[in-house]
Amino acid sequence: MNALASYLVEDHINTLLAESAANRQAQLARRSDRANPLASAVRTVRSLLAGPADKPLGLPTLTDYPYRS
């Protein structure tokens, strides 16, 4: 077999193995999140609240709003 072809095949196999390992890790992480949904919810809320305090929430301004009191 050509040395270059052997190198390319080996590189492709290593890429597939790395991708498979990453998929397994992601699947295990999803499984652990499903096992404890409360921890997942708390983590989501914490990540939402972890932003800077001076950052606006993204609410629209009410200028020229016809029903403003």
PDB file of N, H, CA, C and O in Angstrom:
ATOM      1  N   MET A   1       0.846  -1.177   0.000  1.00  0.00           N
ATOM      2  CA  MET A   1       0.000   0.000   0.000  1.00  0.00           C
ATOM      3  C   MET A   1       0.890   1.238   0.000  1.00  0.00           C
ATOM      4  O   MET A   1       1.941   1.255   0.640  1.00  0.00           O
ATOM      5  N   ASN A   2       0.483   2.220  -0.686  1.00  0.00           N
ATOM      6  H   ASN A   2      -0.371   2.206  -1.205  1.00  0.00           H
ATOM      7  CA  ASN A   2       1.208   3.470  -0.771  1.00  0.00           C
ATOM      8  C   ASN A   2       1.285   4.110   0.619  1.00  0.00           C
ATOM      9  O   ASN A   2       0.303   4.089   1.361  1.00  0.00           O
ATOM     10  N   ALA A   3       2.425   4.671   0.972  1.00  0.00           N
ATOM     11  H   ALA A   3       3.222   4.688   0.369  1.00  0.00           H
ATOM     12  CA  ALA A   3       2.620   5.271   2.291  1.00  0.00           C
ATOM     13  C   ALA A   3       1.677   6.461   2.503  1.00  0.00           C
ATOM     14  O   ALA A   3       1.141   6.645   3.595  1.00  0.00           O
ATOM     15  N   LEU A   4       1.483   7.249   1.474  1.00  0.00           N
ATOM     16  H   LEU A   4       1.919   7.098   0.586  1.00  0.00           H
ATOM     17  CA  LEU A   4       0.590   8.398   1.592  1.00  0.00           C
ATOM     18  C   LEU A   4      -0.855   7.946   1.812  1.00  0.00           C
ATOM     19  O   LEU A   4      -1.568   8.513   2.640  1.00  0.00           O
ATOM     20  N   ALA A   5      -1.278   6.939   1.077  1.00  0.00           N
ATOM     21  H   ALA A   5      -0.699   6.478   0.404  1.00  0.00           H
ATOM     22  CA  ALA A   5      -2.635   6.418   1.243  1.00  0.00           C
ATOM     23  C   ALA A   5      -2.810   5.846   2.646  1.00  0.00           C
ATOM     24  O   ALA A   5      -3.858   6.030   3.265  1.00  0.00           O
ATOM     25  N   SER A   6      -1.803   5.165   3.142  1.00  0.00           N
ATOM     26  H   SER A   6      -0.952   5.016   2.639  1.00  0.00           H
ATOM     27  CA  SER A   6      -1.859   4.606   4.489  1.00  0.00           C
ATOM     28  C   SER A   6      -1.993   5.725   5.521  1.00  0.00           C
ATOM     29  O   SER A   6      -2.774   5.617   6.466  1.00  0.00           O
ATOM     30  N   TYR A   7      -1.232   6.788   5.335  1.00  0.00           N
ATOM     31  H   TYR A   7      -0.598   6.876   4.567  1.00  0.00           H
ATOM     32  CA  TYR A   7      -1.300   7.929   6.244  1.00  0.00           C
ATOM     33  C   TYR A   7      -2.686   8.569   6.211  1.00  0.00           C
ATOM     34  O   TYR A   7      -3.239   8.883   7.265  1.00  0.00           O
ATOM     35  N   LEU A   8      -3.246   8.765   5.044  1.00  0.00           N
ATOM     36  H   LEU A   8      -2.796   8.510   4.188  1.00  0.00           H
ATOM     37  CA  LEU A   8      -4.566   9.386   4.917  1.00  0.00           C
ATOM     38  C   LEU A   8      -5.654   8.524   5.546  1.00  0.00           C
ATOM     39  O   LEU A   8      -6.552   9.048   6.206  1.00  0.00           O
ATOM     40  N   VAL A   9      -5.586   7.216   5.353  1.00  0.00           N
ATOM     41  H   VAL A   9      -4.857   6.791   4.817  1.00  0.00           H
ATOM     42  CA  VAL A   9      -6.579   6.311   5.941  1.00  0.00           C
ATOM     43  C   VAL A   9      -6.467   6.344   7.460  1.00  0.00           C
ATOM     44  O   VAL A   9      -7.478   6.388   8.160  1.00  0.00           O
ATOM     45  N   GLU A  10      -5.248   6.322   7.964  1.00  0.00           N
ATOM     46  H   GLU A  10      -4.427   6.286   7.395  1.00  0.00           H
ATOM     47  CA  GLU A  10      -5.044   6.360   9.416  1.00  0.00           C
ATOM     48  C   GLU A  10      -5.569   7.666  10.000  1.00  0.00           C
ATOM     49  O   GLU A  10      -6.190   7.668  11.063  1.00  0.00           O
ATOM     50  N   ASP A  11      -5.325   8.767   9.313  1.00  0.00           N
ATOM     51  H   ASP A  11      -4.820   8.766   8.449  1.00  0.00           H
ATOM     52  CA  ASP A  11      -5.826  10.061   9.780  1.00  0.00           C
ATOM     53  C   ASP A  11      -7.351  10.089   9.782  1.00  0.00           C
ATOM     54  O   ASP A  11      -7.962  10.607  10.717  1.00  0.00           O
ATOM     55  N   HIS A  12      -7.964   9.536   8.744  1.00  0.00           N
ATOM     56  H   HIS A  12      -7.468   9.115   7.985  1.00  0.00           H
ATOM     57  CA  HIS A  12      -9.425   9.500   8.676  1.00  0.00           C
ATOM     58  C   HIS A  12      -9.996   8.639   9.804  1.00  0.00           C
ATOM     59  O   HIS A  12     -10.994   9.012  10.420  1.00  0.00           O
ATOM     60  N   ILE A  13      -9.386   7.516  10.072  1.00  0.00           N
ATOM     61  H   ILE A  13      -8.575   7.213   9.572  1.00  0.00           H
ATOM     62  CA  ILE A  13      -9.849   6.636  11.159  1.00  0.00           C
ATOM     63  C   ILE A  13      -9.717   7.349  12.501  1.00  0.00           C
ATOM     64  O   ILE A  13     -10.616   7.258  13.336  1.00  0.00           O
ATOM     65  N   ASN A  14      -8.621   8.047  12.717  1.00  0.00           N
ATOM     66  H   ASN A  14      -7.890   8.121  12.038  1.00  0.00           H
ATOM     67  CA  ASN A  14      -8.444   8.784  13.972  1.00  0.00           C
ATOM     68  C   ASN A  14      -9.482   9.886  14.119  1.00  0.00           C
ATOM     69  O   ASN A  14      -9.964  10.143  15.223  1.00  0.00           O
ATOM     70  N   THR A  15      -9.829  10.537  13.020  1.00  0.00           N
ATOM     71  H   THR A  15      -9.438  10.328  12.123  1.00  0.00           H
ATOM     72  CA  THR A  15     -10.870  11.562  13.051  1.00  0.00           C
ATOM     73  C   THR A  15     -12.216  10.951  13.416  1.00  0.00           C
ATOM     74  O   THR A  15     -12.956  11.514  14.224  1.00  0.00           O
ATOM     75  N   LEU A  16     -12.535   9.814  12.831  1.00  0.00           N
ATOM     76  H   LEU A  16     -11.934   9.357  12.174  1.00  0.00           H
ATOM     77  CA  LEU A  16     -13.801   9.142  13.141  1.00  0.00           C
ATOM     78  C   LEU A  16     -13.843   8.683  14.594  1.00  0.00           C
ATOM     79  O   LEU A  16     -14.885   8.784  15.242  1.00  0.00           O
ATOM     80  N   LEU A  17     -12.727   8.183  15.111  1.00  0.00           N
ATOM     81  H   LEU A  17     -11.881   8.101  14.585  1.00  0.00           H
ATOM     82  CA  LEU A  17     -12.673   7.752  16.505  1.00  0.00           C
ATOM     83  C   LEU A  17     -12.857   8.930  17.458  1.00  0.00           C
ATOM     84  O   LEU A  17     -13.555   8.811  18.465  1.00  0.00           O
ATOM     85  N   ALA A  18     -12.238  10.056  17.147  1.00  0.00           N
ATOM     86  H   ALA A  18     -11.671  10.153  16.329  1.00  0.00           H
ATOM     87  CA  ALA A  18     -12.393  11.244  17.989  1.00  0.00           C
ATOM     88  C   ALA A  18     -13.829  11.755  17.961  1.00  0.00           C
ATOM     89  O   ALA A  18     -14.372  12.150  18.992  1.00  0.00           O
ATOM     90  N   GLU A  19     -14.433  11.746  16.794  1.00  0.00           N
ATOM     91  H   GLU A  19     -13.991  11.425  15.956  1.00  0.00           H
ATOM     92  CA  GLU A  19     -15.831  12.183  16.673  1.00  0.00           C
ATOM     93  C   GLU A  19     -16.760  11.262  17.448  1.00  0.00           C
ATOM     94  O   GLU A  19     -17.697  11.723  18.100  1.00  0.00           O
ATOM     95  N   SER A  20     -16.504   9.974  17.378  1.00  0.00           N
ATOM     96  H   SER A  20     -15.743   9.600  16.849  1.00  0.00           H
ATOM     97  CA  SER A  20     -17.312   9.006  18.108  1.00  0.00           C
ATOM     98  C   SER A  20     -17.174   9.199  19.612  1.00  0.00           C
ATOM     99  O   SER A  20     -18.162   9.119  20.342  1.00  0.00           O
ATOM    100  N   ALA A  21     -15.957   9.451  20.077  1.00  0.00           N
ATOM    101  H   ALA A  21     -15.155   9.516  19.484  1.00  0.00           H
ATOM    102  CA  ALA A  21     -15.739   9.680  21.507  1.00  0.00           C
ATOM    103  C   ALA A  21     -16.459  10.944  21.968  1.00  0.00           C
ATOM    104  O   ALA A  21     -17.034  10.963  23.056  1.00  0.00           O
ATOM    105  N   ALA A  22     -16.437  11.992  21.159  1.00  0.00           N
ATOM    106  H   ALA A  22     -15.970  11.976  20.274  1.00  0.00           H
ATOM    107  CA  ALA A  22     -17.135  13.233  21.506  1.00  0.00           C
ATOM    108  C   ALA A  22     -18.642  13.011  21.556  1.00  0.00           C
ATOM    109  O   ALA A  22     -19.321  13.557  22.426  1.00  0.00           O
ATOM    110  N   ASN A  23     -19.167  12.219  20.637  1.00  0.00           N
ATOM    111  H   ASN A  23     -18.616  11.775  19.930  1.00  0.00           H
ATOM    112  CA  ASN A  23     -20.598  11.915  20.641  1.00  0.00           C
ATOM    113  C   ASN A  23     -20.989  11.125  21.884  1.00  0.00           C
ATOM    114  O   ASN A  23     -22.044  11.363  22.472  1.00  0.00           O
ATOM    115  N   ARG A  24     -20.133  10.183  22.282  1.00  0.00           N
ATOM    116  H   ARG A  24     -19.276   9.990  21.804  1.00  0.00           H
ATOM    117  CA  ARG A  24     -20.420   9.408  23.493  1.00  0.00           C
ATOM    118  C   ARG A  24     -20.433  10.303  24.723  1.00  0.00           C
ATOM    119  O   ARG A  24     -21.301  10.165  25.585  1.00  0.00           O
ATOM    120  N   GLN A  25     -19.474  11.219  24.810  1.00  0.00           N
ATOM    121  H   GLN A  25     -18.769  11.331  24.110  1.00  0.00           H
ATOM    122  CA  GLN A  25     -19.426  12.134  25.949  1.00  0.00           C
ATOM    123  C   GLN A  25     -20.665  13.034  25.981  1.00  0.00           C
ATOM    124  O   GLN A  25     -21.223  13.280  27.051  1.00  0.00           O
ATOM    125  N   ALA A  26     -21.089  13.515  24.839  1.00  0.00           N
ATOM    126  H   ALA A  26     -20.636  13.315  23.970  1.00  0.00           H
ATOM    127  CA  ALA A  26     -22.282  14.363  24.775  1.00  0.00           C
ATOM    128  C   ALA A  26     -23.523  13.582  25.180  1.00  0.00           C
ATOM    129  O   ALA A  26     -24.403  14.110  25.860  1.00  0.00           O
ATOM    130  N   GLN A  27     -23.590  12.326  24.762  1.00  0.00           N
ATOM    131  H   GLN A  27     -22.875  11.897  24.210  1.00  0.00           H
ATOM    132  CA  GLN A  27     -24.734  11.491  25.109  1.00  0.00           C
ATOM    133  C   GLN A  27     -24.769  11.221  26.608  1.00  0.00           C
ATOM    134  O   GLN A  27     -25.840  11.227  27.214  1.00  0.00           O
ATOM    135  N   LEU A  28     -23.611  10.985  27.209  1.00  0.00           N
ATOM    136  H   LEU A  28     -22.740  10.979  26.717  1.00  0.00           H
ATOM    137  CA  LEU A  28     -23.554  10.773  28.651  1.00  0.00           C
ATOM    138  C   LEU A  28     -23.953  12.030  29.410  1.00  0.00           C
ATOM    139  O   LEU A  28     -24.623  11.944  30.439  1.00  0.00           O
ATOM    140  N   ALA A  29     -23.551  13.195  28.916  1.00  0.00           N
ATOM    141  H   ALA A  29     -23.007  13.265  28.080  1.00  0.00           H
ATOM    142  CA  ALA A  29     -23.924  14.448  29.555  1.00  0.00           C
ATOM    143  C   ALA A  29     -25.434  14.671  29.470  1.00  0.00           C
ATOM    144  O   ALA A  29     -26.046  15.125  30.436  1.00  0.00           O
ATOM    145  N   ARG A  30     -26.034  14.356  28.329  1.00  0.00           N
ATOM    146  H   ARG A  30     -25.536  13.988  27.544  1.00  0.00           H
ATOM    147  CA  ARG A  30     -27.495  14.497  28.193  1.00  0.00           C
ATOM    148  C   ARG A  30     -28.208  13.536  29.127  1.00  0.00           C
ATOM    149  O   ARG A  30     -29.221  13.889  29.730  1.00  0.00           O
ATOM    150  N   ARG A  31     -27.684  12.323  29.251  1.00  0.00           N
ATOM    151  H   ARG A  31     -26.860  12.036  28.761  1.00  0.00           H
ATOM    152  CA  ARG A  31     -28.296  11.343  30.125  1.00  0.00           C
ATOM    153  C   ARG A  31     -28.253  11.799  31.570  1.00  0.00           C
ATOM    154  O   ARG A  31     -29.228  11.614  32.300  1.00  0.00           O
ATOM    155  N   SER A  32     -27.144  12.392  32.003  1.00  0.00           N
ATOM    156  H   SER A  32     -26.352  12.541  31.410  1.00  0.00           H
ATOM    157  CA  SER A  32     -27.036  12.856  33.384  1.00  0.00           C
ATOM    158  C   SER A  32     -27.968  14.040  33.615  1.00  0.00           C
ATOM    159  O   SER A  32     -28.494  14.201  34.716  1.00  0.00           O
ATOM    160  N   ASP A  33     -28.184  14.877  32.589  1.00  0.00           N
ATOM    161  H   ASP A  33     -27.756  14.746  31.694  1.00  0.00           H
ATOM    162  CA  ASP A  33     -29.131  15.982  32.739  1.00  0.00           C
ATOM    163  C   ASP A  33     -30.553  15.462  32.892  1.00  0.00           C
ATOM    164  O   ASP A  33     -31.336  16.007  33.670  1.00  0.00           O
ATOM    165  N   ARG A  34     -30.888  14.417  32.157  1.00  0.00           N
ATOM    166  H   ARG A  34     -30.253  13.974  31.524  1.00  0.00           H
ATOM    167  CA  ARG A  34     -32.233  13.848  32.273  1.00  0.00           C
ATOM    168  C   ARG A  34     -32.423  13.158  33.618  1.00  0.00           C
ATOM    169  O   ARG A  34     -33.544  13.078  34.120  1.00  0.00           O
ATOM    170  N   ALA A  35     -31.338  12.659  34.204  1.00  0.00           N
ATOM    171  H   ALA A  35     -30.428  12.724  33.796  1.00  0.00           H
ATOM    172  CA  ALA A  35     -31.446  11.972  35.481  1.00  0.00           C
ATOM    173  C   ALA A  35     -31.762  12.956  36.596  1.00  0.00           C
ATOM    174  O   ALA A  35     -32.414  12.584  37.571  1.00  0.00           O
ATOM    175  N   ASN A  36     -31.325  14.185  36.480  1.00  0.00           N
ATOM    176  H   ASN A  36     -30.795  14.488  35.688  1.00  0.00           H
ATOM    177  CA  ASN A  36     -31.570  15.189  37.506  1.00  0.00           C
ATOM    178  C   ASN A  36     -32.028  16.485  36.841  1.00  0.00           C
ATOM    179  O   ASN A  36     -31.218  17.388  36.628  1.00  0.00           O
ATOM    180  N   PRO A  37     -33.314  16.589  36.511  1.00  0.00           N
ATOM    181  CA  PRO A  37     -33.796  17.769  35.793  1.00  0.00           C
ATOM    182  C   PRO A  37     -33.718  19.046  36.629  1.00  0.00           C
ATOM    183  O   PRO A  37     -33.605  20.138  36.074  1.00  0.00           O
ATOM    184  N   LEU A  38     -33.777  18.922  37.951  1.00  0.00           N
ATOM    185  H   LEU A  38     -33.869  18.034  38.403  1.00  0.00           H
ATOM    186  CA  LEU A  38     -33.697  20.103  38.801  1.00  0.00           C
ATOM    187  C   LEU A  38     -32.327  20.759  38.683  1.00  0.00           C
ATOM    188  O   LEU A  38     -32.229  21.985  38.626  1.00  0.00           O
ATOM    189  N   ALA A  39     -31.285  19.963  38.645  1.00  0.00           N
ATOM    190  H   ALA A  39     -31.365  18.967  38.691  1.00  0.00           H
ATOM    191  CA  ALA A  39     -29.935  20.509  38.502  1.00  0.00           C
ATOM    192  C   ALA A  39     -29.787  21.208  37.157  1.00  0.00           C
ATOM    193  O   ALA A  39     -29.144  22.254  37.066  1.00  0.00           O
ATOM    194  N   SER A  40     -30.371  20.642  36.130  1.00  0.00           N
ATOM    195  H   SER A  40     -30.893  19.793  36.204  1.00  0.00           H
ATOM    196  CA  SER A  40     -30.316  21.258  34.807  1.00  0.00           C
ATOM    197  C   SER A  40     -31.047  22.599  34.812  1.00  0.00           C
ATOM    198  O   SER A  40     -30.564  23.568  34.225  1.00  0.00           O
ATOM    199  N   ALA A  41     -32.195  22.664  35.461  1.00  0.00           N
ATOM    200  H   ALA A  41     -32.587  21.878  35.938  1.00  0.00           H
ATOM    201  CA  ALA A  41     -32.965  23.911  35.526  1.00  0.00           C
ATOM    202  C   ALA A  41     -32.212  24.968  36.323  1.00  0.00           C
ATOM    203  O   ALA A  41     -32.173  26.135  35.930  1.00  0.00           O
ATOM    204  N   VAL A  42     -31.616  24.565  37.438  1.00  0.00           N
ATOM    205  H   VAL A  42     -31.648  23.617  37.757  1.00  0.00           H
ATOM    206  CA  VAL A  42     -30.853  25.510  38.250  1.00  0.00           C
ATOM    207  C   VAL A  42     -29.657  26.032  37.467  1.00  0.00           C
ATOM    208  O   VAL A  42     -29.344  27.221  37.534  1.00  0.00           O
ATOM    209  N   ARG A  43     -28.991  25.162  36.731  1.00  0.00           N
ATOM    210  H   ARG A  43     -29.245  24.197  36.677  1.00  0.00           H
ATOM    211  CA  ARG A  43     -27.841  25.575  35.936  1.00  0.00           C
ATOM    212  C   ARG A  43     -28.269  26.575  34.866  1.00  0.00           C
ATOM    213  O   ARG A  43     -27.550  27.539  34.604  1.00  0.00           O
ATOM    214  N   THR A  44     -29.424  26.363  34.246  1.00  0.00           N
ATOM    215  H   THR A  44     -30.008  25.580  34.459  1.00  0.00           H
ATOM    216  CA  THR A  44     -29.918  27.280  33.228  1.00  0.00           C
ATOM    217  C   THR A  44     -30.248  28.641  33.823  1.00  0.00           C
ATOM    218  O   THR A  44     -29.903  29.673  33.247  1.00  0.00           O
ATOM    219  N   VAL A  45     -30.918  28.648  34.978  1.00  0.00           N
ATOM    220  H   VAL A  45     -31.198  27.809  35.446  1.00  0.00           H
ATOM    221  CA  VAL A  45     -31.276  29.915  35.623  1.00  0.00           C
ATOM    222  C   VAL A  45     -30.020  30.665  36.043  1.00  0.00           C
ATOM    223  O   VAL A  45     -29.928  31.880  35.870  1.00  0.00           O
ATOM    224  N   ARG A  46     -29.058  29.941  36.593  1.00  0.00           N
ATOM    225  H   ARG A  46     -29.133  28.954  36.734  1.00  0.00           H
ATOM    226  CA  ARG A  46     -27.806  30.598  36.996  1.00  0.00           C
ATOM    227  C   ARG A  46     -27.084  31.205  35.810  1.00  0.00           C
ATOM    228  O   ARG A  46     -26.528  32.298  35.913  1.00  0.00           O
ATOM    229  N   SER A  47     -27.088  30.507  34.684  1.00  0.00           N
ATOM    230  H   SER A  47     -27.540  29.619  34.600  1.00  0.00           H
ATOM    231  CA  SER A  47     -26.407  31.046  33.509  1.00  0.00           C
ATOM    232  C   SER A  47     -27.129  32.284  32.986  1.00  0.00           C
ATOM    233  O   SER A  47     -26.489  33.191  32.454  1.00  0.00           O
ATOM    234  N   LEU A  48     -28.450  32.334  33.130  1.00  0.00           N
ATOM    235  H   LEU A  48     -28.970  31.597  33.563  1.00  0.00           H
ATOM    236  CA  LEU A  48     -29.191  33.517  32.693  1.00  0.00           C
ATOM    237  C   LEU A  48     -28.949  34.700  33.616  1.00  0.00           C
ATOM    238  O   LEU A  48     -28.900  35.844  33.165  1.00  0.00           O
ATOM    239  N   LEU A  49     -28.798  34.427  34.909  1.00  0.00           N
ATOM    240  H   LEU A  49     -28.838  33.497  35.275  1.00  0.00           H
ATOM    241  CA  LEU A  49     -28.596  35.498  35.877  1.00  0.00           C
ATOM    242  C   LEU A  49     -27.141  35.900  36.012  1.00  0.00           C
ATOM    243  O   LEU A  49     -26.840  36.886  36.684  1.00  0.00           O
ATOM    244  N   ALA A  50     -26.239  35.174  35.400  1.00  0.00           N
ATOM    245  H   ALA A  50     -26.483  34.373  34.854  1.00  0.00           H
ATOM    246  CA  ALA A  50     -24.817  35.446  35.549  1.00  0.00           C
ATOM    247  C   ALA A  50     -24.339  36.612  34.691  1.00  0.00           C
ATOM    248  O   ALA A  50     -23.170  36.990  34.769  1.00  0.00           O
ATOM    249  N   GLY A  51     -25.197  37.174  33.893  1.00  0.00           N
ATOM    250  H   GLY A  51     -26.147  36.867  33.829  1.00  0.00           H
ATOM    251  CA  GLY A  51     -24.803  38.290  33.038  1.00  0.00           C
ATOM    252  C   GLY A  51     -24.519  39.534  33.855  1.00  0.00           C
ATOM    253  O   GLY A  51     -24.865  39.589  35.035  1.00  0.00           O
ATOM    254  N   PRO A  52     -23.904  40.520  33.258  1.00  0.00           N
ATOM    255  CA  PRO A  52     -23.597  41.758  33.983  1.00  0.00           C
ATOM    256  C   PRO A  52     -24.871  42.484  34.405  1.00  0.00           C
ATOM    257  O   PRO A  52     -25.871  42.471  33.688  1.00  0.00           O
ATOM    258  N   ALA A  53     -24.821  43.114  35.572  1.00  0.00           N
ATOM    259  H   ALA A  53     -24.009  43.124  36.155  1.00  0.00           H
ATOM    260  CA  ALA A  53     -26.011  43.761  36.125  1.00  0.00           C
ATOM    261  C   ALA A  53     -26.389  45.011  35.352  1.00  0.00           C
ATOM    262  O   ALA A  53     -27.560  45.391  35.341  1.00  0.00           O
ATOM    263  N   ASP A  54     -25.427  45.665  34.702  1.00  0.00           N
ATOM    264  H   ASP A  54     -24.475  45.356  34.711  1.00  0.00           H
ATOM    265  CA  ASP A  54     -25.736  46.903  33.992  1.00  0.00           C
ATOM    266  C   ASP A  54     -26.280  46.652  32.590  1.00  0.00           C
ATOM    267  O   ASP A  54     -26.646  47.594  31.888  1.00  0.00           O
ATOM    268  N   LYS A  55     -26.335  45.405  32.185  1.00  0.00           N
ATOM    269  H   LYS A  55     -26.038  44.639  32.755  1.00  0.00           H
ATOM    270  CA  LYS A  55     -26.850  45.077  30.854  1.00  0.00           C
ATOM    271  C   LYS A  55     -28.385  45.117  30.878  1.00  0.00           C
ATOM    272  O   LYS A  55     -28.996  44.487  31.741  1.00  0.00           O
ATOM    273  N   PRO A  56     -29.005  45.831  29.966  1.00  0.00           N
ATOM    274  CA  PRO A  56     -30.475  45.867  29.952  1.00  0.00           C
ATOM    275  C   PRO A  56     -31.046  44.493  29.584  1.00  0.00           C
ATOM    276  O   PRO A  56     -30.381  43.681  28.939  1.00  0.00           O
ATOM    277  N   LEU A  57     -32.265  44.257  29.998  1.00  0.00           N
ATOM    278  H   LEU A  57     -32.805  44.917  30.521  1.00  0.00           H
ATOM    279  CA  LEU A  57     -32.905  42.968  29.767  1.00  0.00           C
ATOM    280  C   LEU A  57     -33.393  42.794  28.337  1.00  0.00           C
ATOM    281  O   LEU A  57     -33.840  41.704  27.979  1.00  0.00           O
ATOM    282  N   GLY A  58     -33.325  43.792  27.538  1.00  0.00           N
ATOM    283  H   GLY A  58     -32.962  44.677  27.829  1.00  0.00           H
ATOM    284  CA  GLY A  58     -33.752  43.669  26.156  1.00  0.00           C
ATOM    285  C   GLY A  58     -35.228  43.949  25.974  1.00  0.00           C
ATOM    286  O   GLY A  58     -35.820  43.532  24.978  1.00  0.00           O
ATOM    287  N   LEU A  59     -35.830  44.646  26.919  1.00  0.00           N
ATOM    288  H   LEU A  59     -35.350  44.984  27.729  1.00  0.00           H
ATOM    289  CA  LEU A  59     -37.240  44.998  26.790  1.00  0.00           C
ATOM    290  C   LEU A  59     -37.367  46.212  25.879  1.00  0.00           C
ATOM    291  O   LEU A  59     -36.495  47.081  25.871  1.00  0.00           O
ATOM    292  N   PRO A  60     -38.435  46.272  25.123  1.00  0.00           N
ATOM    293  CA  PRO A  60     -38.599  47.418  24.219  1.00  0.00           C
ATOM    294  C   PRO A  60     -38.935  48.684  24.997  1.00  0.00           C
ATOM    295  O   PRO A  60     -39.555  48.627  26.059  1.00  0.00           O
ATOM    296  N   THR A  61     -38.525  49.813  24.462  1.00  0.00           N
ATOM    297  H   THR A  61     -38.022  49.859  23.599  1.00  0.00           H
ATOM    298  CA  THR A  61     -38.890  51.086  25.088  1.00  0.00           C
ATOM    299  C   THR A  61     -40.327  51.417  24.705  1.00  0.00           C
ATOM    300  O   THR A  61     -40.813  51.002  23.652  1.00  0.00           O
ATOM    301  N   LEU A  62     -40.994  52.162  25.565  1.00  0.00           N
ATOM    302  H   LEU A  62     -40.599  52.498  26.420  1.00  0.00           H
ATOM    303  CA  LEU A  62     -42.401  52.453  25.327  1.00  0.00           C
ATOM    304  C   LEU A  62     -42.588  53.877  24.817  1.00  0.00           C
ATOM    305  O   LEU A  62     -43.594  54.508  25.143  1.00  0.00           O
ATOM    306  N   THR A  63     -41.687  54.385  24.055  1.00  0.00           N
ATOM    307  H   THR A  63     -40.871  53.872  23.790  1.00  0.00           H
ATOM    308  CA  THR A  63     -41.871  55.725  23.487  1.00  0.00           C
ATOM    309  C   THR A  63     -42.907  55.651  22.377  1.00  0.00           C
ATOM    310  O   THR A  63     -42.897  54.737  21.553  1.00  0.00           O
ATOM    311  N   ASP A  64     -43.785  56.618  22.374  1.00  0.00           N
ATOM    312  H   ASP A  64     -43.792  57.361  23.043  1.00  0.00           H
ATOM    313  CA  ASP A  64     -44.855  56.710  21.384  1.00  0.00           C
ATOM    314  C   ASP A  64     -45.756  55.477  21.398  1.00  0.00           C
ATOM    315  O   ASP A  64     -46.263  55.052  20.360  1.00  0.00           O
ATOM    316  N   TYR A  65     -45.945  54.918  22.573  1.00  0.00           N
ATOM    317  H   TYR A  65     -45.534  55.263  23.417  1.00  0.00           H
ATOM    318  CA  TYR A  65     -46.832  53.764  22.711  1.00  0.00           C
ATOM    319  C   TYR A  65     -48.206  54.284  23.061  1.00  0.00           C
ATOM    320  O   TYR A  65     -48.345  54.997  24.055  1.00  0.00           O
ATOM    321  N   PRO A  66     -49.246  53.956  22.277  1.00  0.00           N
ATOM    322  CA  PRO A  66     -50.556  54.599  22.454  1.00  0.00           C
ATOM    323  C   PRO A  66     -51.254  54.264  23.781  1.00  0.00           C
ATOM    324  O   PRO A  66     -52.095  55.042  24.230  1.00  0.00           O
ATOM    325  N   TYR A  67     -50.934  53.138  24.417  1.00  0.00           N
ATOM    326  H   TYR A  67     -50.251  52.505  24.052  1.00  0.00           H
ATOM    327  CA  TYR A  67     -51.651  52.745  25.621  1.00  0.00           C
ATOM    328  C   TYR A  67     -50.826  52.943  26.882  1.00  0.00           C
ATOM    329  O   TYR A  67     -51.121  52.343  27.915  1.00  0.00           O
ATOM    330  N   ARG A  68     -49.811  53.764  26.812  1.00  0.00           N
ATOM    331  H   ARG A  68     -49.570  54.252  25.973  1.00  0.00           H
ATOM    332  CA  ARG A  68     -48.963  54.010  27.969  1.00  0.00           C
ATOM    333  C   ARG A  68     -49.728  54.894  28.949  1.00  0.00           C
ATOM    334  O   ARG A  68     -50.400  55.840  28.537  1.00  0.00           O
ATOM    335  N   SER A  69     -49.630  54.593  30.238  1.00  0.00           N
ATOM    336  H   SER A  69     -49.084  53.824  30.572  1.00  0.00           H
ATOM    337  CA  SER A  69     -50.355  55.386  31.231  1.00  0.00           C
ATOM    338  C   SER A  69     -49.468  56.399  31.897  1.00  0.00           C
ATOM    339  O   SER A  69     -49.925  57.148  32.760  1.00  0.00           O
TER     340      SER A  69
END
